[in-house]
Every structure is written in C-alpha cells, then in structure tokens.
Amino acid sequence: MPKISRRAARRSGQEERLQRVSSASSPATQRSGSPQEIEQEERLQRVSTLSSSGSPQEFFQSLIRPLDLQEFFQRFWERQPLVLHRSDAALAGYYGSLFPLSGLRRLCARGLQYGTDINTCRCVRGQKRLLNRAGAVDFCLLERDFLEKKATIQFHQPQRFQDELWRIQERLECFFGCLVGSNVYITPAGAQGLPPHYDDVEVLILQLEGQKHWRLYEPTVPLAREYSLEPEGRIGAPTHDFILQAGDLLYFPRGTIHQADTPAGAGHSTHLTLSTYQNMCVCAVHNVTHTHTHTLQNVLVLHSFIVCVRACRSWGDLLLDLMPGCVFDRMKTDCELRTGLPRGLLTTPSISPAVSHQLSVFLQRLADVVDHQGQTLRSSSMRRDFISHRLPPFVQDPQLLQPVGGAPALQDTVSLRFKDHLLLTVEPSPDHTDEATELLVYVLHSLRNRRDTHMMMGASDEDEDDEESQVGGLRFPLSHLEALQQLLVSDRVPVEDLQLQQEDKLNLLLALWSEGLLRVTGALENHH
C-alpha cells in the first residue's frame, strides 16, 4: 500500500498494488435499506476485512501494506515522509465511505457547533482566514460558504460520530499505546485551507474523495513539540511535490512543513488526518473520595489530583513521569537526599556552581542505582492518562460490555476480556504515609470511557467532574499480583490453578466479572 512518492517508489521498487480482498459480506437480499446503503455496507465489509480481525499489529500492517512494519519503522517513522499511491478501486471506495461529503447534511442535523465541531477557513495570501459563523452549524449556510467563499471545512474528531472511524482509531490506539485523534478536511476545487505550517504530531493522511496537491518541506524543528506557521519565503523548495488520489495514503513525521491545495477543475477533495504522539498537557483538578474497596470509579490516587494528558511517547516525557517516583523511593534509603537545602537557596536569583555540582552528584547516584542496583521504576501517570482518555472498545452494543455468563465458581475456567484495554500496575496506596507505604495492584481499563468526548479538549467543567470521566478499574492487595499476571498472559486459566489463596480466588474473579472484564467458560475437559 505505501511508498514515498511516485519517483521515490520507482527507485525503491515499492510500486505494488494493494491486494484486493474478496467479499465476505452476506447476500444483499438479507439487508435492509436503499440500494446505495446496501452497496456501501457491502463495500465496508469487503474491504475492512483487511484489518477488522487479528491483533493491532496486523491492523496497522494492513494499513501500510505492501510495506512491512519493520521497514516502515526503520526507514520512515520519525525520519522521512512516505507516499503510497494505489490503483485499487475497492480500497478507494472504502476510503470514500469513511466520511463522504454527502453525509455532512445528516451530521449537521445533530446540533454541531462552530469552533467545537466544525471550523471553516481559507488560506488568503499566505494567511489563514477563519470563516466561522456563530453558534450551531446550518448545513445550507455551510454549503454556501463552501461553494461561494471557497471555504475548507474542518471536522473535528469525526470518530465521535462515524463508527468505522471509531473502529480504526481504537485499533491504532491499541497499536501505538498512545492517543490517536483525527480531523476531516473538505476543500473545494481551486482552494487551499491552511498556509504552510508544521504540527506536533505524527500524521497519517488518507485521501477519501477527489485529489489533493501536497508540498512537503525540510523541517526547521525536527520532531517538533509545538504547532507553528512558517512563512513561505523561509521554507525553501519542497522536498516532495505530489498529488494524492482517492485511496492513497501519506505519512510524515511531526515537524514536517507542509501545505496542500485542491487543483482547479478537479472537484472537491476530502482527506482524513490521523494524528498521534502529540505532546499536550491539559490539566484539570478532580476531587475524589473513597467508595467501595474494589472500585475506582471515583477514587484512584490522591484526594485531589491533576490529570495531565500526555499523549506523546518521547524519552523526555517518560523521564518527566519516572523521576519524581524514583527520587521519592530513593529518599527512603539515602539519608543525604533528606538533608536540608542550604539556607537562602530558594531566594537566590540563580543556582550556584556548588549547588549545581551537588545536584550532579545526586543525579549520577540515581543513575547508578537504576543501572546497577535494579531499582524498580514506576511509570503510572502517563499510562493512567492514556487509559482514561483513550477510546472505549469498539463495541456497538453496550450490553456486550456487561458481565458475560454466570458468576465464576471454583470449578470453572476463566479468561480476561478486552486485554488491549487493560493496564495492570503496582502503585502506592492513596492513603500511604512516608513511614509506611502500602503497595496495591490496580487493574485499570477504558470500558466506560466516553466516545463522544474523545480528544475534545473543550469539554466543560461539568463533564470533567462527571464520574464517567474518571478512569475505571479495580484495586487489590499486592498478594493478588501473580494471579492477575496469570490471567493477563494466558488464554484460559482453571480457577483452581490461580496462584492465590483459596479464599481470595472468588473475591478476585467476582470483582473482575462484575466489571465486565472476565469471561467464564466452564471447566476444561480432562484438565488433569
């Protein structure tokens, strides 16, 4: 499926046609709806079999086919752009069904708002001109601006409304272990929506309808952590200049300067932008109180805690997450780290060379402990943030998230559900003190996450304080860790084989089952 441009693809021998997938859909006579709806459903089922089953890795492989994962991550990821030109009518049709312009009227009837759900803009003499109206989006006025003002329509986070995009992004979040957002851009012929700029995200572009002329430029800030406009006079000649057709795919790393326009006389263009590895910190203070011993709907960490959405996965972000806990743990055994600061240090205008040297000694000592003494490093806030803000599992019937089958019994065999949406972590109890730190095992999950607010940073305070916005999960004594690890790595486990005291087994399993995380499959035949 992929390449780097038509010319580069010829050089590298990647000019391959995406293999077609035979239809797995049932006969149209078993379907309801108009002929057009039936045809679209069959197309979705036929082409989405490329990636609808299997692991998240297999899903991403199907997205970038025929390039394999190893080559993609060795040659292109965070290094250089990749352009995949295809000549597959079935794939182009599937892409076109993800967000057709013809479906915009139906979405506008759902009370969309300018600024929150939709932006309209146009690039005029190298500047972005915002054309938003006030309040709710009226489709007729939106269409008029699109046709008469040559406005580009930017639709924010369409996975909130389009099921197939929910499925795609849920799989990508499982693959990357990182939040994945999206935007749809619909641009009329002979128009450009945005001036040259670079983003703070890794970008995948799927061309859904029409064609788009792209120009990419050498980054001025490689792997940028901020969005920035770049004046055209400063960016030089493009390194890549090409046109994407429906069914084509483009990838470029964060920091890549780019601009795109729809050629005149070519009809409108629709493309989907999938973005990940963004560095965004959105902080909200939550007040929480203790409830049930095993539930974490309202309680997880301290009575007052800050949620920072850190979707980025850089080494720097990981160090920011790890170091506070590492220093805190080391202070328990290193008396020097507990000695007081020099008098007046916090009121001096700068750090003295002597203090800088002492800090260097402490940092070297911490590095030595991690490298040679095997101190356990705990990264919890980044992982917790991801679990609490990611998409829920792609399950269209909410009943499927409820407990399955009867409650577990000692003679049963059990298995964990939704493993891709689980996080098993060991953390201090919210009630710990410096004198006595109790470690607990947390099983966090995203089954109760809200699809309708996914990646929407403008959520109201009321939504942020809503119980549903808290990360879901359970907590157990540290003695339950081995049994939980058994369940996590095994397909099926007889209850009698769990590495846990007999009296604790059912308590553990009932908690998991009640949360919708456990499947009871009955006893294995001839187990012993």
N, C-alpha and C positions, 0 to 999 in steps of 0.2 A: 504494500500500500504506500510506503513512503519513499522520498528522495530529497535532494537538497535544492534542486532546480532542474529544469529540463536539460540544460547544458551539463551541470554537475552530475546529474544522474547518468547521462550517457558515458561520462568519464568513469564513473564508479561501477557501471554495469548493473545499476539497481532498477532500470526501467522494466519493471514487471507489472503484469496486470493482476489486479486483485482477483483471487479465485472466487468464482461465484458459488453460492451456497444454494443447494436445492431446496425447494419449498417444503416446509414442514407443517404448513397450515392445513386445516381441515377444509372440506369442500364448502364452497360459498353457500350452498343450499342450507347449511346448518347455521348460517349467520343471519343477523337482523341488521337493518339499516339500509341506506341508499347504496346503489352500485358503487359510487365514489368512496363511501365509507368502508364498504367491504373490500374494495381494491386496496385502500390504504392500510387496512388491518392486515390483509394478506402480505402486503409488501413489508410491513413492520415485522411480522412473524418470520417471513422468509429470510430477510437479511439480518435481523437481530440474532438469529441463531449463531451468527459468527461469534457472539460473546455472551449470550444470555445464560449459559451454564458454565460450570467449571470455576476455577479459582480466580481471584482478582488478577493474578499474573497472566493467566490465559486471556482474560478480558482485555488487558492492555496490549498484549501481543496481537490480538485480533484487530485492535485499533490501528496499529502501526504496520501491520502486515503489508508487504513481504519482508520488511526489515525485522531482524530478530532483536530480542531485548538486549542481549549483550552488546551488539553493535550500536544500538541506539544510545545506550548509556555510556559506552566508551568513546564514541565519536561525536555525539551531538548534545547530550544532556549537559546544560550549563556551559557549553562550549561554542556551538555554532547553530545556525538555523538549518532546518530540514524542510524541504518542499516535496510533497507527494502528489504527483499528477496521476490521476486514474482515468480509465476509459471503461467504466463499468456502469451501465445504465441502471442495474438493480441497486447498486450502492448509492448512486446519485438520487434515485427515487426515495430511498430510505432516508438519506440526509434531508431531502426536501420535506419529508413528512414530520421532521422533528419540530419545526416551527415555521409553518407556511404563512406567508403574508395574508393569505385568505382566511386564516384563523384568528386574525387580530381583532376583528369586529366582535367575535364571541368573547374574547378575553376582556375587551374594554367594557363589556356589559357587567363585569364583576366588580365594578367600583374602583378601578385603578386610579391612582393619583399621580399627577405630575411631580417630578422630583423624587418620589418614593419608588414608584414602579416604572415610570417612563420618563426619559429625557428626550427632547428634540433639539438638535443643534446643526450647525453648518460651519464649515471652515471658510472664512472670508479673508482673503489677503493674508494668509498665514496665521490667522487668529480664530479661536473657537468662539462662535456666537451662539449663545443659548437662546432657544426659541420657545421655551416652555410657556404654556398658558397657566392660569391659576386653577387650583382645585382639581376636581375629577376630570378624567380624560373622556372627552366626547369623540367617538370614532369619526364622525363626519368632519369635525374640525381638524382632527389629527390627519385624516386623509387629505384634506385641503392643504394643510401645511406641507405635507409630504410631496404633493403634486405641484403646488404653486410656489412654495418657498424653497423647494429642493431640500427639505429638512431630513436629516438622518434620524431615524427612530432607534433609540437605545432602550431595550427592555431589560430591566434589572432582575437577575436571578429567576429566570423562567422555569427552573426546576420546581418552583413552588406551585406551578400550575400544570406543567406538561409531565405526564407520568414517565414517558420514555427518557426524558432528561433526568428525572429523579433516579431512574434505574442506572443510567450511565454514570452520573456523578457519585452515586452511592458506591458503585464498584470502584471508581477511581479513588475515592477516599479510603476504601479498604486497601487498595494497592499502594498508594503513597503514604498512608498513615498520616494524612495531613488534609486540612480543609480544601475543598475544591469548589470554587464559585463559577458563575457563568453570566454572560451577557449576550444578548442577540442584537445585532446591528442591521438595520434595514435602510439601504441608501438608494435613492432614485438614480436613474441614468444621468451621467454627466455631472455628478456631485461628489463632494468629499465632506465627511462629517467632522473629522478631527485633524488638527495640524500635526506636524512631526512631533513625536514625543517618545519617551520610554517609560516602561512600567516596572513595578517592584514585584512582578510575578513571572513564573514560568508559564508560557502561553501555548495553548493548542487551539488552532483555528480550524473549524470545519465549515467548508463552503456549502451552504444549504441550497441556495437558489441563485441563478444568474451567474455573473462573473465579477471579480474584484481585482483591480490592478494594485499590486503591492510593491513598495520600495523599502528595502531594509538597509540600514547604515551601521557602520562600525560603532560599537558602544563607546561613549565618553566616560561612563562609570560602569565597568563590568559588574554583573551580579548586583545591580543597584538595589538599595533598600528603600528608595523613595521614588514616587512618580515625578516626572519633570518634563516640561515642554522644552524643545530645542529649536531655536531659530534656524530656518532653512539655510541661511548663509553660513552657518557654522558646522553643518553636518557633513559637508563634502559630497562626493559622488556615492550613489548606492552600491553596496556590495552584492545585492540581489535585486533584480527587477523582473517581475513575472506577473502572470495573470492566473488566478485560481478559478477553476470551473466547478460546477456543482459536483460533489463527490470527492474533491481534492482536500488535502489536509496540509496544514503548515504548523511547524513548531519553531519557536525562537526563545532564547533564554532571557531572563529578566535583565534589563539594561539595554536591550537591543532597540535602537532608534528605528521607528517605523512610521509610515503613513500609507493610506490606502484610499483609492477612489474608484467609483463605478464608471467604466468607459461610456462615453456618449453613444446613444443608439443601441445599447446592449440590454435594455430593460433594467429592472431593479435588481439589486444584489441583497441577499440575506446571508449573513455568516454568524456562526456561534463561536464565541470565545470562551474556552475553558481555562481557568487560571488556578494556579496552586503555588505553594511555597512562598506565600506572601508574608511580609512582616507587618502585622497590625496588632496594636495593643488597644483594646477597648475595655476600659476598667469600669466596673460597677460594683458598689458595695452592697453586700447582702447581709441581712441579719437573720441568723438561723438559731433554732432552738432544738433541744433534744426531743425525739419522739420515741419510736419503737427501737429496741435493741438492734434489730437486724435491718432496718430500712434507712435509706439515705436520701429520701425524697426532700427532707427539709434540713438535714444535717450531714455534713461531711467533714469539715475541718474546724476552724475556729468559730466562735460565736459571731464574729464579724470578719469577713474575709473579702478579698479582692479577686475578681475574675479578670484575668488578662488573656485575651485571645491571641495566642502566639502561634499562628499557623505556619510560620517559617520553620525550616528544619536545618538551619545553619549550625556549625560548630559553636559559633559565638553565642547563639541563643541557648544551646544546650548548656554551655558553661554558666551563663547567667542563671539558668534553672538549677544547676547542680551545686554551685559554690556555696550558697547560704547553708544548705543542709550539711555539706561537707565540713564547713567551718564549725557549725553548731555541734556536730558529733565529735570533732577533734578537741573542742574546748573541754569536753568531759574528762579527757585524759592528759591534756597538755596544759600544765599549770601556767606556763608563760603566756599562753593566749588569754588567760584570765586575769593577768596583771593589768593595773590601771594605765590609762594613757598619760603621757607627760602633761604636767599642768599647763593650762592655757592653749593646748593644741587646737581645740575647736574654735578658738577666737583669733588665731593667727591667719594672715592673709594667704599663706601658701604652706605647702608641706616642705619641711626642711630636709636637706640631704640625709641627716641622721635618721629621721623617721622613714624616709624612702628606703634606706638601706635595711632598716628593721622589718619593714613590710616585705622587702625582697626575701629576707631570711625566712619569714613565715611562709611565704608562697612556695619557696623551694622545699621547705619542710613538708608542706601539704602535698606537693607533687611527689616527693619521695614516699610518703605514706601510701598514696594511691598506687604508685608504680611497684613498690617492693613489699608493702605490708598488706596489700589486698583489702584496703578499706572499702566497704560497700558504699557505692554511690547511689543516691536515691533521686531519680527524676520523677517528680509527681505532678507539678503544676502544669507543665506543657502537655503531658499526656491527659491529665484531667480536663484541661481546657479543650483539647481535641474531642474527647469523648462527649463532653457536654454541649458542644456546638455543631457536631457533625450531623449529617442526615440520618434519620432512622432507617432501619432495614427496609428494602423495597418490598413492602407487603401491603397490597391494596385493600385487603380485608382486615380491619383492626382485630377481629376475633382471632386471627392467626397468631397474634402476639400474646394471647392469653394462655394460661396453663393448658398443656396438652395431655389428654388421657386422665386416668385416675391418679390419685396421690401415690407417691412411691412407697413401697414396702421392702422389708429386708430381703425378701426372696427375688426381687426384681433386678433387671439390668437397666441401666440408665445412660443417658448421653446428654452433653451440653448442646443447647441450641444457640444459633447466632454467634458463633465463636469469633467471627470477624468484627463483631460489635462489642466485644468484651475486653476489659482491662483488669488483670489481676495484679495488685500492687500491695506492698507492705509499707505501712506508714505509721507514724506515731499516733496514739490516741488523741482526739481533740481535747481530752482532759489531762494530758500529761503535764508534769512539772519538771523543773530542772533536776530535782532529786530522784524522781522515779518516772522513767519514760516507758510506757507500755506500748508495744508494737501490736498493731492489728492488721488483719488481712482484709483488703477491700476488693469486692467484685463490682466494678463499675460497668455500666452499659448505656447504650443510646436508644433503647427500645421506646422510651417515652419522649424522645426529642421531637420537636415540632418542625415539620417540613415547611410550614407556611412562614416561618421566621428565619429559615436557613440563610446565613450570610447577609441578613438585613441588619445593618449596623444602626439603623434609625429606630430600633424598637423602643417603645415607650417605657417609662419607668415602671408603669403598672405591669407590662409584660415581663420586664426584667425581674420583678419581685414575685412573679407568679410561680407557684410551686412547680409547675411543669417545666420551667426553665432551668431548674436545678438538675444537676447530674443525677441520674438514677443509679441505684445499686444497693449492695448489701455489705455488711461488715461482720467479721467473725474473729474469734480468738486465733492467735498465731498457730495454735496446735492444729488448726484445720488446713494449713497451707499445703501439706503434702497431698491430702485427699483432693483438694481443688486442682492442684497441678496434674494429678492423675486424670481427672475429668477433662482438663484442658487439652491434654496431648493424646487422649485415647478416643477412638470412635464410640466404643461402648464399654461400660465397666459394670460388672456384677457388684451389687451393693455390698455383698459380703467381702469383696476384695479391697474395698476402700481402706486406706491406711489411716484409720481413725478409730477412736474408742467406740465400742458398740453403741453405747447410749447416745453418742453425739451424731451418729450417721444419719438418722432420720431427721434430726433437727436441721442439719446442713441441707439435706435433699429437699425437705419440705420448704425451706426458705427459697432455694433456687427454683423449685417447681412453682411456687406461688408467684414468683416474679416473672414467670414465663420463660425461664432460662433452661429448663430441664425437660427432656423427653423420657417418658417411662415406656420401655419396650418389652417388658416382661422378662422372664427368666431365659437365659441362654440354655439351649439344649445341650446335654452332655458336657456341661461346663467342666466338671472334674473327671 
